[in-house]
Amino acid sequence: MSLINRFISEQGKILSRRINRLTLKQQRLITLAIKQARILSFLPFRNYENEKQFQAQSISIITGSRPRKNRHIRQLTEKYNSNRNLRNYNQNLRNNNRNLSSDC
């Protein structure tokens, strides 16, 4: 079991070939051995102890200070309004130019 535990992450996931530095054939054998150990109850399917720690960390992150989203929305609306004002200004200029050219 100590050999198999080297190929499992803290969360109970099977580590990739790249991390294990195994060949494809070796990785397949390790994967089969881990899955059989899980079925035979030598290994848990999930590591609940570490999951509780991760959940506690994620809850503390969520309940901590949140970034203000309204600021970004306000910036976007200001940008949209400035673009709309610019378009209206350009449209008014074009209309004025048409009116002046038609008067001549």
Biopython code that builds the backbone (N, CA, C, O; Angstrom):
import numpy as np
from Bio.PDB.StructureBuilder import StructureBuilder

atoms = [
    (1, "MET", "N", (0.820, -1.194, 0.000)),
    (1, "MET", "CA", (0.000, 0.000, 0.000)),
    (1, "MET", "C", (0.865, 1.259, 0.000)),
    (1, "MET", "O", (0.469, 2.271, -0.577)),
    (2, "SER", "N", (2.028, 1.217, 0.630)),
    (2, "SER", "CA", (2.892, 2.395, 0.645)),
    (2, "SER", "C", (3.382, 2.725, -0.758)),
    (2, "SER", "O", (3.577, 3.894, -1.091)),
    (3, "LEU", "N", (3.581, 1.697, -1.582)),
    (3, "LEU", "CA", (3.994, 1.927, -2.968)),
    (3, "LEU", "C", (2.872, 2.584, -3.757)),
    (3, "LEU", "O", (3.111, 3.519, -4.521)),
    (4, "ILE", "N", (1.649, 2.097, -3.574)),
    (4, "ILE", "CA", (0.508, 2.653, -4.308)),
    (4, "ILE", "C", (0.216, 4.085, -3.862)),
    (4, "ILE", "O", (-0.162, 4.927, -4.676)),
    (5, "ASN", "N", (0.391, 4.360, -2.567)),
    (5, "ASN", "CA", (0.107, 5.702, -2.051)),
    (5, "ASN", "C", (1.010, 6.773, -2.667)),
    (5, "ASN", "O", (0.655, 7.952, -2.667)),
    (6, "ARG", "N", (2.156, 6.380, -3.186)),
    (6, "ARG", "CA", (3.046, 7.364, -3.830)),
    (6, "ARG", "C", (2.432, 7.934, -5.103)),
    (6, "ARG", "O", (2.790, 9.033, -5.528)),
    (7, "PHE", "N", (1.514, 7.196, -5.711)),
    (7, "PHE", "CA", (0.935, 7.588, -6.989)),
    (7, "PHE", "C", (-0.445, 8.215, -6.852)),
    (7, "PHE", "O", (-1.156, 8.381, -7.842)),
    (8, "ILE", "N", (-0.825, 8.564, -5.620)),
    (8, "ILE", "CA", (-2.127, 9.172, -5.361)),
    (8, "ILE", "C", (-1.904, 10.542, -4.740)),
    (8, "ILE", "O", (-1.021, 10.718, -3.901)),
    (9, "SER", "N", (-2.715, 11.514, -5.160)),
    (9, "SER", "CA", (-2.596, 12.862, -4.611)),
    (9, "SER", "C", (-3.212, 12.933, -3.220)),
    (9, "SER", "O", (-3.774, 11.952, -2.733)),
    (10, "GLU", "N", (-3.105, 14.086, -2.586)),
    (10, "GLU", "CA", (-3.674, 14.288, -1.253)),
    (10, "GLU", "C", (-5.187, 14.142, -1.261)),
    (10, "GLU", "O", (-5.785, 13.747, -0.261)),
    (11, "GLN", "N", (-5.797, 14.458, -2.383)),
    (11, "GLN", "CA", (-7.255, 14.381, -2.489)),
    (11, "GLN", "C", (-7.736, 12.990, -2.855)),
    (11, "GLN", "O", (-8.941, 12.744, -2.886)),
    (12, "GLY", "N", (-6.807, 12.066, -3.135)),
    (12, "GLY", "CA", (-7.189, 10.707, -3.489)),
    (12, "GLY", "C", (-7.255, 10.472, -4.975)),
    (12, "GLY", "O", (-7.748, 9.431, -5.410)),
    (13, "LYS", "N", (-6.770, 11.414, -5.775)),
    (13, "LYS", "CA", (-6.802, 11.256, -7.227)),
    (13, "LYS", "C", (-5.518, 10.578, -7.708)),
    (13, "LYS", "O", (-4.463, 10.706, -7.086)),
    (14, "ILE", "N", (-5.624, 9.861, -8.821)),
    (14, "ILE", "CA", (-4.455, 9.218, -9.421)),
    (14, "ILE", "C", (-3.645, 10.295, -10.133)),
    (14, "ILE", "O", (-4.176, 11.056, -10.941)),
    (15, "LEU", "N", (-2.354, 10.346, -9.820)),
    (15, "LEU", "CA", (-1.488, 11.345, -10.439)),
    (15, "LEU", "C", (-1.198, 10.969, -11.883)),
    (15, "LEU", "O", (-1.244, 9.794, -12.247)),
    (16, "SER", "N", (-0.901, 11.966, -12.701)),
    (16, "SER", "CA", (-0.689, 11.726, -14.130)),
    (16, "SER", "C", (0.686, 11.115, -14.388)),
    (16, "SER", "O", (1.559, 11.099, -13.521)),
    (17, "ARG", "N", (0.841, 10.625, -15.585)),
    (17, "ARG", "CA", (2.119, 10.030, -16.012)),
    (17, "ARG", "C", (3.249, 11.029, -15.942)),
    (17, "ARG", "O", (4.371, 10.697, -15.562)),
    (18, "ARG", "N", (2.943, 12.249, -16.312)),
    (18, "ARG", "CA", (3.966, 13.284, -16.349)),
    (18, "ARG", "C", (4.532, 13.539, -14.955)),
    (18, "ARG", "O", (5.737, 13.737, -14.796)),
    (19, "ILE", "N", (3.671, 13.533, -13.957)),
    (19, "ILE", "CA", (4.109, 13.763, -12.585)),
    (19, "ILE", "C", (4.821, 12.524, -12.044)),
    (19, "ILE", "O", (5.844, 12.644, -11.371)),
    (20, "ASN", "N", (4.289, 11.339, -12.332)),
    (20, "ASN", "CA", (4.873, 10.087, -11.844)),
    (20, "ASN", "C", (6.142, 9.703, -12.575)),
    (20, "ASN", "O", (6.955, 8.937, -12.058)),
    (21, "ARG", "N", (6.317, 10.231, -13.776)),
    (21, "ARG", "CA", (7.446, 9.878, -14.647)),
    (21, "ARG", "C", (7.465, 8.373, -14.940)),
    (21, "ARG", "O", (8.480, 7.697, -14.772)),
    (22, "LEU", "N", (6.319, 7.883, -15.379)),
    (22, "LEU", "CA", (6.177, 6.480, -15.731)),
    (22, "LEU", "C", (5.916, 6.345, -17.221)),
    (22, "LEU", "O", (5.496, 7.293, -17.885)),
    (23, "THR", "N", (6.171, 5.150, -17.732)),
    (23, "THR", "CA", (5.800, 4.881, -19.109)),
    (23, "THR", "C", (4.299, 4.628, -19.162)),
    (23, "THR", "O", (3.644, 4.502, -18.127)),
    (24, "LEU", "N", (3.767, 4.556, -20.359)),
    (24, "LEU", "CA", (2.335, 4.337, -20.529)),
    (24, "LEU", "C", (1.914, 2.992, -19.939)),
    (24, "LEU", "O", (0.883, 2.890, -19.275)),
    (25, "LYS", "N", (2.727, 1.962, -20.189)),
    (25, "LYS", "CA", (2.409, 0.625, -19.679)),
    (25, "LYS", "C", (2.440, 0.604, -18.149)),
    (25, "LYS", "O", (1.569, 0.010, -17.514)),
    (26, "GLN", "N", (3.447, 1.256, -17.562)),
    (26, "GLN", "CA", (3.541, 1.308, -16.102)),
    (26, "GLN", "C", (2.366, 2.068, -15.500)),
    (26, "GLN", "O", (1.819, 1.668, -14.472)),
    (27, "GLN", "N", (1.979, 3.178, -16.151)),
    (27, "GLN", "CA", (0.860, 3.974, -15.641)),
    (27, "GLN", "C", (-0.439, 3.186, -15.676)),
    (27, "GLN", "O", (-1.253, 3.279, -14.757)),
    (28, "ARG", "N", (-0.634, 2.407, -16.739)),
    (28, "ARG", "CA", (-1.838, 1.572, -16.828)),
    (28, "ARG", "C", (-1.876, 0.542, -15.709)),
    (28, "ARG", "O", (-2.927, 0.301, -15.115)),
    (29, "LEU", "N", (-0.720, -0.072, -15.419)),
    (29, "LEU", "CA", (-0.654, -1.062, -14.347)),
    (29, "LEU", "C", (-0.922, -0.421, -12.985)),
    (29, "LEU", "O", (-1.638, -0.990, -12.160)),
    (30, "ILE", "N", (-0.356, 0.747, -12.751)),
    (30, "ILE", "CA", (-0.577, 1.462, -11.494)),
    (30, "ILE", "C", (-2.051, 1.826, -11.357)),
    (30, "ILE", "O", (-2.633, 1.675, -10.283)),
    (31, "THR", "N", (-2.653, 2.303, -12.436)),
    (31, "THR", "CA", (-4.068, 2.682, -12.412)),
    (31, "THR", "C", (-4.943, 1.473, -12.076)),
    (31, "THR", "O", (-5.866, 1.574, -11.268)),
    (32, "LEU", "N", (-4.646, 0.329, -12.704)),
    (32, "LEU", "CA", (-5.396, -0.889, -12.400)),
    (32, "LEU", "C", (-5.228, -1.294, -10.938)),
    (32, "LEU", "O", (-6.193, -1.674, -10.275)),
    (33, "ALA", "N", (-3.987, -1.209, -10.439)),
    (33, "ALA", "CA", (-3.732, -1.599, -9.049)),
    (33, "ALA", "C", (-4.478, -0.683, -8.085)),
    (33, "ALA", "O", (-5.024, -1.151, -7.085)),
    (34, "ILE", "N", (-4.507, 0.617, -8.373)),
    (34, "ILE", "CA", (-5.215, 1.572, -7.508)),
    (34, "ILE", "C", (-6.710, 1.296, -7.537)),
    (34, "ILE", "O", (-7.360, 1.298, -6.491)),
    (35, "LYS", "N", (-7.262, 1.058, -8.722)),
    (35, "LYS", "CA", (-8.696, 0.794, -8.826)),
    (35, "LYS", "C", (-9.076, -0.509, -8.126)),
    (35, "LYS", "O", (-10.127, -0.585, -7.490)),
    (36, "GLN", "N", (-8.230, -1.534, -8.237)),
    (36, "GLN", "CA", (-8.507, -2.787, -7.545)),
    (36, "GLN", "C", (-8.420, -2.597, -6.031)),
    (36, "GLN", "O", (-9.228, -3.156, -5.289)),
    (37, "ALA", "N", (-7.452, -1.817, -5.574)),
    (37, "ALA", "CA", (-7.315, -1.562, -4.140)),
    (37, "ALA", "C", (-8.522, -0.796, -3.620)),
    (37, "ALA", "O", (-8.960, -1.015, -2.490)),
    (38, "ARG", "N", (-9.052, 0.085, -4.423)),
    (38, "ARG", "CA", (-10.256, 0.814, -4.012)),
    (38, "ARG", "C", (-11.449, -0.128, -3.915)),
    (38, "ARG", "O", (-12.231, -0.046, -2.968)),
    (39, "ILE", "N", (-11.590, -1.015, -4.884)),
    (39, "ILE", "CA", (-12.715, -1.950, -4.877)),
    (39, "ILE", "C", (-12.614, -2.905, -3.685)),
    (39, "ILE", "O", (-13.625, -3.260, -3.079)),
    (40, "LEU", "N", (-11.390, -3.317, -3.355)),
    (40, "LEU", "CA", (-11.180, -4.244, -2.239)),
    (40, "LEU", "C", (-11.128, -3.521, -0.890)),
    (40, "LEU", "O", (-10.857, -4.147, 0.135)),
    (41, "SER", "N", (-11.381, -2.231, -0.884)),
    (41, "SER", "CA", (-11.433, -1.398, 0.325)),
    (41, "SER", "C", (-10.085, -1.218, 0.999)),
    (41, "SER", "O", (-10.031, -0.933, 2.195)),
    (42, "PHE", "N", (-8.998, -1.378, 0.264)),
    (42, "PHE", "CA", (-7.687, -1.054, 0.823)),
    (42, "PHE", "C", (-7.425, 0.445, 0.740)),
    (42, "PHE", "O", (-6.694, 1.007, 1.554)),
    (43, "LEU", "N", (-8.029, 1.075, -0.249)),
    (43, "LEU", "CA", (-7.907, 2.529, -0.426)),
    (43, "LEU", "C", (-9.296, 3.139, -0.502)),
    (43, "LEU", "O", (-10.215, 2.524, -1.044)),
    (44, "PRO", "N", (-9.458, 4.341, 0.035)),
    (44, "PRO", "CA", (-10.754, 5.006, -0.117)),
    (44, "PRO", "C", (-10.889, 5.581, -1.527)),
    (44, "PRO", "O", (-9.892, 5.883, -2.182)),
    (45, "PHE", "N", (-12.115, 5.726, -1.977)),
    (45, "PHE", "CA", (-12.337, 6.341, -3.280)),
    (45, "PHE", "C", (-12.027, 7.833, -3.226)),
    (45, "PHE", "O", (-11.554, 8.418, -4.200)),
    (46, "ARG", "N", (-12.303, 8.444, -2.063)),
    (46, "ARG", "CA", (-12.002, 9.860, -1.868)),
    (46, "ARG", "C", (-11.360, 10.010, -0.502)),
    (46, "ARG", "O", (-11.649, 9.245, 0.418)),
    (47, "ASN", "N", (-10.494, 10.995, -0.376)),
    (47, "ASN", "CA", (-9.836, 11.246, 0.892)),
    (47, "ASN", "C", (-10.629, 12.314, 1.633)),
    (47, "ASN", "O", (-10.435, 13.506, 1.397)),
    (48, "TYR", "N", (-11.512, 11.900, 2.518)),
    (48, "TYR", "CA", (-12.438, 12.814, 3.176)),
    (48, "TYR", "C", (-11.744, 13.741, 4.165)),
    (48, "TYR", "O", (-12.191, 14.872, 4.356)),
    (49, "GLU", "N", (-10.659, 13.290, 4.800)),
    (49, "GLU", "CA", (-9.959, 14.144, 5.761)),
    (49, "GLU", "C", (-9.408, 15.383, 5.076)),
    (49, "GLU", "O", (-9.593, 16.502, 5.555)),
    (50, "ASN", "N", (-8.735, 15.180, 3.961)),
    (50, "ASN", "CA", (-8.189, 16.327, 3.232)),
    (50, "ASN", "C", (-9.288, 17.158, 2.598)),
    (50, "ASN", "O", (-9.152, 18.375, 2.475)),
    (51, "GLU", "N", (-10.387, 16.510, 2.189)),
    (51, "GLU", "CA", (-11.502, 17.264, 1.612)),
    (51, "GLU", "C", (-12.081, 18.235, 2.630)),
    (51, "GLU", "O", (-12.424, 19.366, 2.286)),
    (52, "LYS", "N", (-12.191, 17.793, 3.896)),
    (52, "LYS", "CA", (-12.705, 18.681, 4.930)),
    (52, "LYS", "C", (-11.793, 19.883, 5.112)),
    (52, "LYS", "O", (-12.265, 21.001, 5.318)),
    (53, "GLN", "N", (-10.483, 19.654, 5.035)),
    (53, "GLN", "CA", (-9.537, 20.770, 5.141)),
    (53, "GLN", "C", (-9.708, 21.726, 3.970)),
    (53, "GLN", "O", (-9.719, 22.943, 4.159)),
    (54, "PHE", "N", (-9.843, 21.183, 2.754)),
    (54, "PHE", "CA", (-10.020, 22.029, 1.579)),
    (54, "PHE", "C", (-11.334, 22.793, 1.650)),
    (54, "PHE", "O", (-11.393, 23.962, 1.270)),
    (55, "GLN", "N", (-12.390, 22.140, 2.134)),
    (55, "GLN", "CA", (-13.675, 22.822, 2.263)),
    (55, "GLN", "C", (-13.574, 23.949, 3.273)),
    (55, "GLN", "O", (-14.118, 25.030, 3.049)),
    (56, "ALA", "N", (-12.885, 23.712, 4.384)),
    (56, "ALA", "CA", (-12.726, 24.760, 5.392)),
    (56, "ALA", "C", (-11.954, 25.940, 4.819)),
    (56, "ALA", "O", (-12.286, 27.092, 5.095)),
    (57, "GLN", "N", (-10.927, 25.661, 4.025)),
    (57, "GLN", "CA", (-10.162, 26.739, 3.402)),
    (57, "GLN", "C", (-11.015, 27.492, 2.398)),
    (57, "GLN", "O", (-10.973, 28.721, 2.343)),
    (58, "SER", "N", (-11.795, 26.759, 1.598)),
    (58, "SER", "CA", (-12.603, 27.430, 0.584)),
    (58, "SER", "C", (-13.701, 28.265, 1.228)),
    (58, "SER", "O", (-14.042, 29.334, 0.723)),
    (59, "ILE", "N", (-14.261, 27.784, 2.347)),
    (59, "ILE", "CA", (-15.286, 28.564, 3.039)),
    (59, "ILE", "C", (-14.688, 29.841, 3.593)),
    (59, "ILE", "O", (-15.311, 30.901, 3.522)),
    (60, "SER", "N", (-13.481, 29.753, 4.146)),
    (60, "SER", "CA", (-12.846, 30.961, 4.675)),
    (60, "SER", "C", (-12.514, 31.935, 3.556)),
    (60, "SER", "O", (-12.560, 33.150, 3.752)),
    (61, "ILE", "N", (-12.183, 31.412, 2.391)),
    (61, "ILE", "CA", (-11.908, 32.292, 1.251)),
    (61, "ILE", "C", (-13.199, 32.969, 0.796)),
    (61, "ILE", "O", (-13.207, 34.161, 0.488)),
    (62, "ILE", "N", (-14.291, 32.202, 0.757)),
    (62, "ILE", "CA", (-15.565, 32.751, 0.291)),
    (62, "ILE", "C", (-16.100, 33.794, 1.267)),
    (62, "ILE", "O", (-16.597, 34.842, 0.855)),
    (63, "THR", "N", (-15.996, 33.499, 2.565)),
    (63, "THR", "CA", (-16.555, 34.428, 3.547)),
    (63, "THR", "C", (-15.643, 35.620, 3.805)),
    (63, "THR", "O", (-16.045, 36.564, 4.485)),
    (64, "GLY", "N", (-14.443, 35.596, 3.283)),
    (64, "GLY", "CA", (-13.528, 36.717, 3.463)),
    (64, "GLY", "C", (-13.991, 37.921, 2.651)),
    (64, "GLY", "O", (-15.104, 37.945, 2.125)),
    (65, "SER", "N", (-13.117, 38.915, 2.562)),
    (65, "SER", "CA", (-13.488, 40.127, 1.827)),
    (65, "SER", "C", (-13.644, 39.816, 0.347)),
    (65, "SER", "O", (-12.789, 39.166, -0.256)),
    (66, "ARG", "N", (-14.720, 40.276, -0.220)),
    (66, "ARG", "CA", (-15.009, 40.036, -1.632)),
    (66, "ARG", "C", (-14.635, 41.267, -2.438)),
    (66, "ARG", "O", (-14.766, 42.394, -1.959)),
    (67, "PRO", "N", (-14.171, 41.056, -3.655)),
    (67, "PRO", "CA", (-13.890, 42.220, -4.498)),
    (67, "PRO", "C", (-15.191, 42.902, -4.913)),
    (67, "PRO", "O", (-16.216, 42.249, -5.107)),
    (68, "ARG", "N", (-15.132, 44.197, -5.042)),
    (68, "ARG", "CA", (-16.337, 44.929, -5.428)),
    (68, "ARG", "C", (-16.556, 44.779, -6.919)),
    (68, "ARG", "O", (-15.717, 45.183, -7.724)),
    (69, "LYS", "N", (-17.683, 44.199, -7.282)),
    (69, "LYS", "CA", (-17.991, 43.993, -8.687)),
    (69, "LYS", "C", (-18.640, 45.230, -9.298)),
    (69, "LYS", "O", (-18.532, 45.463, -10.502)),
    (70, "ASN", "N", (-19.306, 46.013, -8.476)),
    (70, "ASN", "CA", (-20.012, 47.181, -8.993)),
    (70, "ASN", "C", (-19.058, 48.170, -9.650)),
    (70, "ASN", "O", (-19.421, 48.859, -10.604)),
    (71, "ARG", "N", (-17.832, 48.235, -9.131)),
    (71, "ARG", "CA", (-16.871, 49.176, -9.701)),
    (71, "ARG", "C", (-16.626, 48.863, -11.168)),
    (71, "ARG", "O", (-16.569, 49.770, -11.999)),
    (72, "HIS", "N", (-16.480, 47.570, -11.491)),
    (72, "HIS", "CA", (-16.232, 47.184, -12.875)),
    (72, "HIS", "C", (-17.462, 47.457, -13.740)),
    (72, "HIS", "O", (-17.340, 47.891, -14.885)),
    (73, "ILE", "N", (-18.632, 47.203, -13.190)),
    (73, "ILE", "CA", (-19.859, 47.457, -13.936)),
    (73, "ILE", "C", (-20.002, 48.947, -14.194)),
    (73, "ILE", "O", (-20.404, 49.365, -15.280)),
    (74, "ARG", "N", (-19.668, 49.748, -13.182)),
    (74, "ARG", "CA", (-19.753, 51.196, -13.350)),
    (74, "ARG", "C", (-18.791, 51.662, -14.444)),
    (74, "ARG", "O", (-19.147, 52.500, -15.271)),
    (75, "GLN", "N", (-17.570, 51.115, -14.447)),
    (75, "GLN", "CA", (-16.609, 51.497, -15.479)),
    (75, "GLN", "C", (-17.112, 51.112, -16.868)),
    (75, "GLN", "O", (-16.964, 51.874, -17.822)),
    (76, "LEU", "N", (-17.707, 49.927, -16.973)),
    (76, "LEU", "CA", (-18.221, 49.503, -18.270)),
    (76, "LEU", "C", (-19.373, 50.388, -18.730)),
    (76, "LEU", "O", (-19.456, 50.747, -19.905)),
    (77, "THR", "N", (-20.266, 50.742, -17.798)),
    (77, "THR", "CA", (-21.383, 51.598, -18.204)),
    (77, "THR", "C", (-20.902, 52.983, -18.576)),
    (77, "THR", "O", (-21.428, 53.598, -19.503)),
    (78, "GLU", "N", (-19.897, 53.486, -17.853)),
    (78, "GLU", "CA", (-19.342, 54.797, -18.217)),
    (78, "GLU", "C", (-18.717, 54.747, -19.600)),
    (78, "GLU", "O", (-18.884, 55.666, -20.401)),
    (79, "LYS", "N", (-17.990, 53.657, -19.877)),
    (79, "LYS", "CA", (-17.368, 53.501, -21.181)),
    (79, "LYS", "C", (-18.440, 53.400, -22.264)),
    (79, "LYS", "O", (-18.313, 54.010, -23.326)),
    (80, "TYR", "N", (-19.500, 52.627, -21.993)),
    (80, "TYR", "CA", (-20.578, 52.482, -22.955)),
    (80, "TYR", "C", (-21.261, 53.826, -23.200)),
    (80, "TYR", "O", (-21.548, 54.189, -24.341)),
    (81, "ASN", "N", (-21.518, 54.564, -22.108)),
    (81, "ASN", "CA", (-22.178, 55.864, -22.252)),
    (81, "ASN", "C", (-21.293, 56.842, -22.993)),
    (81, "ASN", "O", (-21.786, 57.624, -23.806)),
    (82, "SER", "N", (-19.981, 56.817, -22.727)),
    (82, "SER", "CA", (-19.095, 57.738, -23.435)),
    (82, "SER", "C", (-19.047, 57.390, -24.916)),
    (82, "SER", "O", (-19.013, 58.284, -25.761)),
    (83, "ASN", "N", (-19.043, 56.084, -25.244)),
    (83, "ASN", "CA", (-19.066, 55.684, -26.649)),
    (83, "ASN", "C", (-20.380, 56.089, -27.306)),
    (83, "ASN", "O", (-20.396, 56.535, -28.453)),
    (84, "ARG", "N", (-21.481, 55.931, -26.575)),
    (84, "ARG", "CA", (-22.775, 56.314, -27.117)),
    (84, "ARG", "C", (-22.838, 57.821, -27.327)),
    (84, "ARG", "O", (-23.356, 58.288, -28.341)),
    (85, "ASN", "N", (-22.310, 58.585, -26.366)),
    (85, "ASN", "CA", (-22.280, 60.038, -26.525)),
    (85, "ASN", "C", (-21.427, 60.443, -27.717)),
    (85, "ASN", "O", (-21.789, 61.356, -28.459)),
    (86, "LEU", "N", (-20.299, 59.770, -27.904)),
    (86, "LEU", "CA", (-19.430, 60.058, -29.041)),
    (86, "LEU", "C", (-20.142, 59.741, -30.354)),
    (86, "LEU", "O", (-20.045, 60.507, -31.313)),
    (87, "ARG", "N", (-20.856, 58.613, -30.402)),
    (87, "ARG", "CA", (-21.602, 58.271, -31.607)),
    (87, "ARG", "C", (-22.693, 59.298, -31.892)),
    (87, "ARG", "O", (-22.899, 59.693, -33.039)),
    (88, "ASN", "N", (-23.387, 59.725, -30.847)),
    (88, "ASN", "CA", (-24.419, 60.748, -31.026)),
    (88, "ASN", "C", (-23.817, 62.055, -31.516)),
    (88, "ASN", "O", (-24.386, 62.720, -32.382)),
    (89, "TYR", "N", (-22.678, 62.420, -30.969)),
    (89, "TYR", "CA", (-22.010, 63.657, -31.373)),
    (89, "TYR", "C", (-21.611, 63.578, -32.850)),
    (89, "TYR", "O", (-21.822, 64.522, -33.612)),
    (90, "ASN", "N", (-21.023, 62.417, -33.247)),
    (90, "ASN", "CA", (-20.630, 62.246, -34.652)),
    (90, "ASN", "C", (-21.846, 62.260, -35.572)),
    (90, "ASN", "O", (-21.792, 62.820, -36.667)),
    (91, "GLN", "N", (-22.928, 61.652, -35.134)),
    (91, "GLN", "CA", (-24.156, 61.642, -35.934)),
    (91, "GLN", "C", (-24.697, 63.064, -36.098)),
    (91, "GLN", "O", (-25.139, 63.443, -37.183)),
    (92, "ASN", "N", (-24.661, 63.838, -35.030)),
    (92, "ASN", "CA", (-25.112, 65.224, -35.111)),
    (92, "ASN", "C", (-24.244, 66.035, -36.054)),
    (92, "ASN", "O", (-24.755, 66.859, -36.811)),
    (93, "LEU", "N", (-22.942, 65.811, -36.018)),
    (93, "LEU", "CA", (-22.038, 66.512, -36.944)),
    (93, "LEU", "C", (-22.364, 66.168, -38.391)),
    (93, "LEU", "O", (-22.416, 67.050, -39.248)),
    (94, "ARG", "N", (-22.584, 64.879, -38.661)),
    (94, "ARG", "CA", (-22.929, 64.470, -40.021)),
    (94, "ARG", "C", (-24.236, 65.101, -40.472)),
    (94, "ARG", "O", (-24.352, 65.563, -41.607)),
    (95, "ASN", "N", (-25.216, 65.118, -39.582)),
    (95, "ASN", "CA", (-26.493, 65.744, -39.938)),
    (95, "ASN", "C", (-26.324, 67.232, -40.211)),
    (95, "ASN", "O", (-26.909, 67.770, -41.151)),
    (96, "ASN", "N", (-25.524, 67.887, -39.386)),
    (96, "ASN", "CA", (-25.279, 69.332, -39.606)),
    (96, "ASN", "C", (-24.573, 69.569, -40.925)),
    (96, "ASN", "O", (-24.896, 70.514, -41.644)),
    (97, "ASN", "N", (-23.598, 68.707, -41.251)),
    (97, "ASN", "CA", (-22.899, 68.849, -42.528)),
    (97, "ASN", "C", (-23.851, 68.628, -43.696)),
    (97, "ASN", "O", (-23.775, 69.341, -44.697)),
    (98, "ARG", "N", (-24.737, 67.661, -43.584)),
    (98, "ARG", "CA", (-25.714, 67.426, -44.655)),
    (98, "ARG", "C", (-26.632, 68.638, -44.811)),
    (98, "ARG", "O", (-26.936, 69.062, -45.926)),
    (99, "ASN", "N", (-27.062, 69.181, -43.686)),
    (99, "ASN", "CA", (-27.947, 70.343, -43.736)),
    (99, "ASN", "C", (-27.233, 71.544, -44.380)),
    (99, "ASN", "O", (-27.823, 72.288, -45.163)),
    (100, "LEU", "N", (-25.976, 71.708, -44.035)),
    (100, "LEU", "CA", (-25.216, 72.834, -44.623)),
    (100, "LEU", "C", (-24.995, 72.628, -46.106)),
    (100, "LEU", "O", (-25.095, 73.579, -46.882)),
    (101, "SER", "N", (-24.695, 71.402, -46.518)),
    (101, "SER", "CA", (-24.451, 71.149, -47.938)),
    (101, "SER", "C", (-25.739, 71.264, -48.747)),
    (101, "SER", "O", (-25.701, 71.682, -49.904)),
    (102, "SER", "N", (-26.868, 70.903, -48.162)),
    (102, "SER", "CA", (-28.127, 71.016, -48.884)),
    (102, "SER", "C", (-28.562, 72.465, -48.999)),
    (102, "SER", "O", (-29.251, 72.819, -49.956)),
    (103, "ASP", "N", (-28.181, 73.314, -48.053)),
    (103, "ASP", "CA", (-28.531, 74.732, -48.091)),
    (103, "ASP", "C", (-27.782, 75.459, -49.205)),
    (103, "ASP", "O", (-28.281, 76.445, -49.748)),
    (104, "CYS", "N", (-26.606, 74.984, -49.541)),
    (104, "CYS", "CA", (-25.796, 75.661, -50.542)),
    (104, "CYS", "C", (-26.257, 75.358, -51.885)),
    (104, "CYS", "O", (-25.686, 75.847, -52.859)),
]
sb = StructureBuilder()
sb.init_structure("model")
sb.init_model(0)
sb.init_chain("A")
sb.init_seg("    ")
for serial, (resi, resn, name, xyz) in enumerate(atoms, 1):
    if name == "N":
        sb.init_residue(resn, " ", resi, " ")
    sb.init_atom(name, np.array(xyz, "f"), 0.0, 1.0, " ", f" {name:<3s}", serial, name[0])
structure = sb.get_structure()
